[in-house]
Amino acid sequence: MKSVLISIQPEYVFEIVCGFKTSEVRKTFPKNIELPFRVYIYCTKGNINYPFASEDADMVSYILNGSVIGYFDCINYCCISDLYSLNPNLMNKSNLTFNKLKDYSKGKLLYFWNFEKCNEYFPRKSLEDFGLKRAPQDWCYVEVDESISGELL
């Protein structure tokens, strides 16, 4: 199955895991890929530990940094060229302010990758599990064996 592995900063991974963010904003979108497609989430390295709740556990502190923490299924996307015409609901799903979106876009197209929920891995996966030696700057295609699914929280 054709999938994508995406690098996301820890603060945004936390928002995705907690369900505050259900749209990931990027300047590009995969070509020749059928919807829905799986997006594996690599949490970039940083000095941040986030506490969050899962359905099966009390509030626990996990270190997300430098691992593939889970995935979401991209169910649809929106391409936006004019932020002033942006649907407020879509902006809310991204959990980003208008000014953050404007600064990020620098007048270019933005793609909102929409999803419903994040599925977390326990234990976390490494980049090597996906045949990668280093994380992508933004995102990359990955061919993933179904056995990678592992245990989900």
SEKOLMI-504167 format. One line per 8 residues: their letters; for each residue x, y, z of N, C-alpha, C. Coordinates in pm, 1 decimal. Atoms other than C-alpha are relative to their C-alpha. Last residue first. Example, Ala and Ser with C-alpha at 12.3 -4.5 7.8 and 13.67 -1.06 7.14 Angstrom:
2
SA> -82.0,-119.0,-6.0,1367.0,-106.0,714.0,-77.0,109.0,73.0  89.0,-119.0,0.0,1230.0,-450.0,780.0,90.0,120.0,0.0
//
This chain:
153
LLEGSISE> 54.0,-38.0,-130.2,-284.8,226.0,2212.7,-150.6,9.3,-9.1  48.3,-136.9,-8.6,-196.1,37.2,1896.5,-48.5,26.1,140.1  104.6,-24.0,-97.2,16.3,-272.6,1882.5,-36.1,147.3,1.7  -33.6,13.7,-140.9,207.9,-341.3,1565.8,-117.2,24.1,92.7  104.4,-61.4,-82.2,100.0,-201.9,1227.1,25.1,-13.6,149.3  -54.0,-113.5,-76.2,433.0,-281.1,1065.6,-102.7,54.2,97.3  -44.8,47.3,-132.3,301.9,-626.1,960.3,55.5,113.0,85.7  111.2,-4.7,-96.4,105.3,-459.8,676.5,42.2,-44.0,140.2
DVEVYCWD> 54.7,133.4,-16.8,435.3,-402.3,493.2,-109.6,8.4,106.8  1.1,59.5,-132.2,488.8,-36.1,420.7,-66.5,-136.7,-3.8  73.9,124.1,25.0,595.8,128.7,98.7,8.6,-78.2,129.7  -54.1,124.0,-56.4,697.0,480.3,195.2,-89.0,-115.6,-43.2  76.6,121.4,22.9,652.6,812.1,16.2,68.9,-115.7,70.2  -49.7,84.3,108.5,821.8,1112.2,173.6,-94.7,-118.6,-15.4  63.2,130.4,5.7,729.4,1405.9,395.6,63.1,-78.0,-114.5  142.9,-29.0,0.7,874.1,1740.7,507.3,-76.2,-132.9,6.1
QPARKLGF> 16.5,-140.4,-38.1,1247.2,1731.6,579.8,-147.9,33.5,16.2  15.5,-95.7,110.7,1235.4,1351.6,567.8,-12.5,142.3,53.3  135.3,-53.0,17.0,1371.6,1159.3,864.8,-7.8,92.3,-120.6  20.3,-131.1,-60.8,1691.3,963.6,835.4,-140.1,48.6,-32.1  -116.0,-26.6,-86.0,1797.8,606.7,767.5,-11.6,134.4,69.1  -63.5,-131.7,11.5,1461.0,497.9,631.3,117.5,12.9,95.7  -104.3,4.0,101.2,1333.3,145.1,563.9,71.4,131.9,-20.4  58.9,-45.6,125.8,1007.9,203.5,752.4,103.2,4.6,-112.7
DELSKRPF> 115.4,86.7,24.9,1108.9,5.3,1062.7,-68.1,33.4,-132.6  -50.8,122.3,62.0,1442.6,188.8,1033.5,-113.4,-98.1,-29.5  -7.6,-25.5,143.9,1258.5,513.7,1107.4,45.9,-124.2,-75.2  -117.0,-77.9,41.3,1177.1,371.9,1448.6,-6.8,24.1,-150.7  -77.3,57.2,110.1,840.7,263.7,1581.4,118.8,90.0,-31.2  -20.9,-86.6,115.9,689.3,351.3,1920.7,83.8,-72.8,-103.6  -100.1,-106.4,-12.0,591.2,71.4,2157.0,10.9,79.0,-130.0  -71.3,29.4,-123.3,304.5,124.8,2152.9,55.0,-140.3,-12.5
YENCKEFN> -72.3,125.4,-18.9,183.3,284.9,1835.3,53.0,-10.4,141.9  -135.2,-0.2,-56.8,-78.8,557.5,1825.8,58.1,-140.6,10.0  -16.7,131.1,-61.6,-378.7,584.5,1593.1,144.3,-9.1,47.0  -134.3,56.8,2.4,-458.0,948.0,1520.4,-4.6,-135.8,70.1  -67.4,28.3,-126.5,-810.6,1057.6,1444.0,137.6,-58.6,-24.5  92.7,5.2,-113.5,-1041.5,1201.7,1179.4,69.4,-22.0,133.0  10.3,134.4,-57.3,-817.4,1317.8,897.8,-93.5,4.6,119.7  102.5,20.9,-101.7,-775.3,1616.8,667.3,-10.0,-146.0,43.7
WFYLLKGK> 17.0,145.1,2.0,-456.5,1713.4,482.1,-95.7,-34.8,113.8  48.2,45.4,-129.8,-493.8,2090.6,430.9,-29.8,-149.1,-12.2  81.8,120.4,5.5,-284.4,2197.3,133.1,-33.6,-41.8,142.7  -6.0,85.5,-117.9,-153.4,2551.9,116.7,-95.3,-117.1,-19.8  109.4,93.1,-26.3,-73.6,2743.1,-200.8,23.1,-75.8,130.7  6.1,119.4,85.5,182.1,3022.5,-183.0,-120.9,-85.3,37.2  69.7,-26.4,125.2,157.0,3379.0,-43.3,-13.6,-119.0,-93.7  -76.3,-99.8,75.5,421.0,3328.3,223.6,-60.6,21.9,-138.3
SYDKLKNF> 28.2,9.3,143.6,224.7,3019.0,330.3,87.3,91.7,-84.0  -46.5,125.9,57.1,381.5,2979.5,675.4,-15.4,-1.5,-151.6  -146.7,3.1,-7.8,344.9,3343.7,776.9,55.9,-125.1,-67.2  -50.0,-102.5,93.1,-17.9,3351.4,654.6,153.2,0.4,-2.6  20.3,51.9,135.5,-101.9,3024.9,831.1,56.2,96.0,-103.9  -95.9,110.5,17.8,52.0,3151.5,1153.7,-11.4,-58.4,-140.2  -135.0,-55.3,16.3,-135.9,3482.7,1116.4,105.4,-108.6,-17.2  -9.9,-58.6,133.3,-470.4,3306.8,1056.8,142.0,51.3,-23.6
TLNSKNML> 61.4,-131.2,16.0,-417.8,3103.3,1372.2,15.8,47.2,-144.9  -96.4,-106.7,25.9,-343.9,2732.8,1364.2,-75.9,132.0,-16.1  -42.5,-52.4,-130.1,-545.7,2447.7,1516.1,110.5,105.1,-15.4  -146.5,-5.3,5.4,-563.4,2291.9,1167.4,59.6,44.0,133.1  -51.0,137.8,6.3,-924.3,2186.8,1231.0,152.9,-3.0,-1.0  12.5,60.4,-133.1,-1004.9,2543.7,1341.7,54.9,-142.5,1.7  -105.4,-59.7,-81.3,-870.6,2681.7,1011.4,-3.4,-59.0,141.5  -125.6,61.8,43.5,-1092.5,2437.8,825.7,117.8,55.5,79.4
NPNLSYLD> -0.1,136.5,-51.2,-1396.6,2549.2,1025.3,130.0,-72.4,-35.7  -44.7,-1.7,-140.3,-1310.3,2915.1,954.8,4.4,-140.0,62.6  111.4,38.6,-86.0,-1342.0,2847.6,576.8,50.1,-4.8,144.9  -8.5,126.2,-73.2,-1050.2,3022.7,408.8,-120.9,-19.9,90.9  124.2,71.7,28.4,-1146.3,3304.8,172.9,-6.1,-135.1,73.3  111.5,-85.3,-40.5,-887.5,3543.7,316.6,-135.3,-64.3,-29.3  31.8,21.1,-141.0,-631.2,3264.6,297.6,-118.5,83.3,46.2  32.4,-129.8,-58.7,-642.0,3275.5,-82.3,-44.2,-20.6,144.4
SICCYNIC> -92.2,-99.4,55.9,-468.9,2984.9,-254.6,-20.5,137.1,63.8  41.0,-138.1,-22.7,-619.5,2699.2,-55.5,105.0,95.5,-57.8  -108.9,-85.4,46.9,-601.5,2333.8,-159.1,-49.3,143.8,7.8  43.5,-126.0,61.0,-829.3,2111.4,43.9,124.0,77.7,-39.8  -86.5,-117.3,-13.8,-767.8,1748.2,132.1,-64.6,119.9,-67.3  18.3,-96.3,108.3,-954.2,1425.5,189.7,96.3,116.2,22.5  126.4,34.2,65.1,-952.0,1110.4,404.9,-35.6,95.7,-114.4  42.5,-123.2,66.6,-588.2,1119.8,514.6,-123.9,-33.7,-82.6
DFYGIVSG> 40.1,23.3,138.1,-561.3,815.7,740.3,-52.9,131.0,-57.5  138.7,-36.8,27.4,-367.6,883.2,1056.8,-27.8,-32.0,-146.3  41.3,-40.1,134.6,-55.2,722.0,1190.3,-141.0,56.8,2.1  126.1,57.5,45.0,147.2,632.3,1494.8,-32.6,47.1,-140.3  91.2,16.7,-113.4,434.9,760.5,1707.6,-132.4,-64.1,-39.0  127.0,2.4,71.4,716.8,720.4,1458.7,-104.6,-37.2,104.8  59.1,130.7,28.2,1009.8,816.5,1674.6,-125.7,16.7,-84.8  -88.0,87.8,75.5,1256.9,1099.6,1733.5,-56.5,-137.9,-26.4
NLIYSVMD> -106.6,-46.2,87.9,1069.3,1280.1,2006.6,78.3,-111.4,-68.4  38.8,20.5,139.3,748.5,1139.1,2146.6,116.7,19.4,-94.9  -95.9,-76.1,80.3,860.2,1094.8,2504.3,-29.9,-33.9,-144.6  -72.6,75.0,101.7,552.0,981.2,2687.1,101.7,92.8,-66.2  -92.1,-80.8,77.8,414.3,1120.7,3013.3,77.0,-89.6,-95.7  -136.0,54.5,-1.0,108.5,936.8,3136.0,87.5,93.0,-82.5  -91.0,-100.0,55.5,-243.1,1053.9,3228.3,143.1,-50.8,17.3  15.5,-129.8,-65.0,-430.6,734.8,3306.1,95.0,97.0,-68.0
ADESAFPY> -95.7,-36.5,-104.2,-428.7,453.4,3055.5,-36.4,132.8,62.9  -33.8,112.3,-87.7,-647.2,254.8,2820.1,90.9,37.1,115.9  120.1,65.0,-50.3,-830.8,535.1,2638.0,32.2,-106.0,104.4  47.9,95.3,99.4,-515.8,740.9,2609.2,-120.3,-69.7,60.6  81.8,113.1,-42.9,-431.7,1055.7,2800.5,-29.3,-90.2,-118.6  128.9,9.7,67.0,-149.2,1295.2,2731.5,-72.3,-125.2,43.2  92.8,95.4,-61.0,162.2,1427.7,2900.0,-128.3,-3.4,-82.5  139.9,-38.5,-11.5,410.2,1587.8,2665.2,-77.7,-105.9,76.5
NINGKTCY> 78.0,116.5,-41.6,787.9,1577.4,2688.4,-143.2,47.2,17.9  134.7,-16.4,-53.2,973.1,1842.9,2489.0,-57.5,-136.0,36.2  -8.5,19.4,-144.4,1342.9,1878.2,2426.7,-135.3,13.1,67.0  6.5,-124.3,-74.3,1325.1,1831.2,2051.5,4.5,-32.4,148.5  -68.4,-4.9,-129.2,1350.0,1564.7,1786.7,-7.6,139.0,60.9  -136.1,-51.1,7.8,1090.8,1545.6,1513.7,60.9,10.4,139.4  -12.7,-117.1,-86.8,785.1,1329.3,1570.5,145.6,44.3,-1.3  -130.6,-3.2,-65.7,741.0,1096.9,1272.7,7.0,128.3,81.5
IYVRFPLE> -43.2,-124.2,-65.2,374.8,1045.0,1190.5,134.1,-19.6,69.1  -72.8,34.9,-121.3,277.2,777.5,938.4,63.7,126.5,55.9  -107.3,-95.2,-27.1,18.1,897.6,686.8,62.4,-37.6,134.2  -54.3,-0.2,-135.7,-210.1,629.9,540.6,118.3,96.1,9.2  -132.3,61.8,-8.3,-407.9,698.9,226.3,53.2,18.9,141.3  -85.5,-46.7,-109.2,-777.8,764.6,168.1,136.2,-67.7,-7.7  59.6,-28.0,-129.7,-763.1,869.6,-103.3,-91.8,-115.2,37.8  144.8,6.4,-16.7,-553.4,736.1,-386.8,-40.6,33.7,142.4
INKPFTKR> 30.1,83.4,-116.0,-200.4,852.1,-452.3,-151.3,5.8,21.5  29.5,138.3,39.1,-74.4,985.1,-783.3,-19.4,-93.1,118.7  57.6,18.4,132.9,76.5,1301.6,-638.7,-25.1,-149.6,-21.7  -47.0,112.6,83.0,133.4,1364.7,-270.1,-73.7,-8.4,-133.5  88.8,113.8,-21.6,45.6,1714.7,-144.5,46.9,-113.6,-89.9  8.1,98.1,107.9,269.1,2018.8,-105.4,-96.2,-111.8,39.3  -8.8,-74.3,125.8,281.8,2340.4,97.1,-6.6,-93.3,-120.4  -126.9,11.0,71.7,159.8,2157.6,406.3,-5.1,82.6,-127.4
VESTKFGC> -17.6,-96.9,108.0,-113.5,2195.3,668.8,140.5,-12.6,-58.3  -141.5,-34.6,5.1,-218.8,1896.6,882.0,21.7,87.3,-122.9  -41.3,-39.1,134.4,-591.0,1883.8,955.8,145.9,44.5,7.2  41.5,106.2,92.2,-744.4,1710.0,1255.7,22.4,39.6,-146.4  -38.1,-31.7,137.3,-575.0,1908.9,1534.7,-41.3,-118.0,-88.1  21.5,-143.7,19.6,-710.5,1918.4,1890.2,19.6,39.6,-146.0  120.5,-24.6,78.2,-748.7,1538.9,1891.2,-32.7,146.7,-21.0  109.5,-39.4,-89.7,-502.3,1480.9,2175.6,-130.4,27.5,-74.9
VIEFVYEP> 27.6,111.3,-91.4,-263.0,1289.1,1950.0,-119.7,31.0,89.4  61.3,107.0,79.1,-284.4,1557.2,1680.7,-41.9,-115.3,90.5  134.4,-45.4,36.4,-220.1,1841.4,1927.1,-74.9,-105.7,-81.4  81.8,1.1,-121.0,75.9,1652.0,2077.2,-144.4,39.1,-33.0  29.7,141.5,-24.1,216.4,1591.6,1729.7,-90.9,-12.0,122.2  111.2,32.8,87.8,183.6,1966.3,1669.8,-37.6,-147.9,9.8  120.1,-70.7,-47.0,395.7,2052.7,1974.0,-121.8,-33.4,-85.0  65.5,56.7,-118.9,645.1,1777.2,1887.1,-127.3,71.9,44.6
QISILVSK> -59.6,-48.3,-124.1,722.2,1905.1,1534.2,-80.3,-49.4,120.5  80.2,-101.9,-67.1,593.5,1691.0,1247.2,67.4,37.4,131.5  -69.7,-52.9,-117.9,784.2,1485.5,992.5,-81.5,114.3,58.3  -6.4,-145.5,-11.2,555.0,1293.2,753.5,74.4,38.6,127.6  -52.5,-25.3,-133.7,575.3,933.9,632.9,28.1,149.5,7.0  -88.4,-114.7,-17.9,347.9,869.8,335.1,48.7,0.9,144.7  24.4,-82.9,-117.2,173.1,557.5,211.9,101.8,112.0,4.1  -77.3,-123.5,6.9,140.4,340.9,-97.2,-41.6,90.1,115.3
M> 84.3,-117.8,0.0,0.0,0.0,0.0,88.7,123.8,0.0
//
